[in-house]
């Protein structure tokens, strides 16, 4: 059953399934808690599973202002406090991994599972910065050269051609939030995670490459990596048997 919690005037949708110790499921960008359907069905046999729609996704409202990872993490911290949850297990995919990392670095948690998680700032090439600054220059100069209407049309065409699908499909507010969050590097927070951490990764992941997983494994004191061969950014969906076996082993499910 859908439930609702209001944080800072923003309504967040979530659900609770099962009984026992608490386990949080935090989805990635462009998704909602529905992506955890099979995982939830499995884990709710053993835990009280709280699955959340982040602000701006699923049935949750968009933030009123530009949030970063900090604000998203605070919203989860507030929900956990409201539910009276103590030492949850935290499971995060992609963007949910960002929130999981920050949450676990400053709150007591039982265990953490990061699957194809974001949190390592991407290495930017000169080509990337050239595109960024060329686009910014276009936005400033074109209206003066060809008029506001034509300039806006050309700028929008350039943006659609060069931006990611996540960015293009987002509302203006969520685009601003994505731009802020994607550039946040959480590596400094990783050494502060004291709980055991399972890293579950697709070796063909191009969004958060396997090199990110290796870096997290080095930085997090008690972390172990499971690699799903041939899987991409949604390794838990692409390699469901390995995913379930890894959950069973890491969580010591009988």
Secondary structure, DSSP 8 states (H G I E B T S, - for coil): -EEEEEETTEEEEEEEES-SSEEEEE--TT--GGGGHHHHHHHTTTSEEEEE--TTSTTS---SS---HHHHHHHHHHHHHHHT--S-EEEEETHHHHHHHHHHHHS--SEEEEES---S-----HHHHHHHHHHHHHHHHHHHHH-HHHHHHHHHHHHHHHS-HHHHHS-HHHHHHHHHHHT---HHHHTT--SEEEEEEETT-SSS-HHHHHHHHHHSTTEEEEEETT--TTHHHHTHHHHHHHHHHHHT--
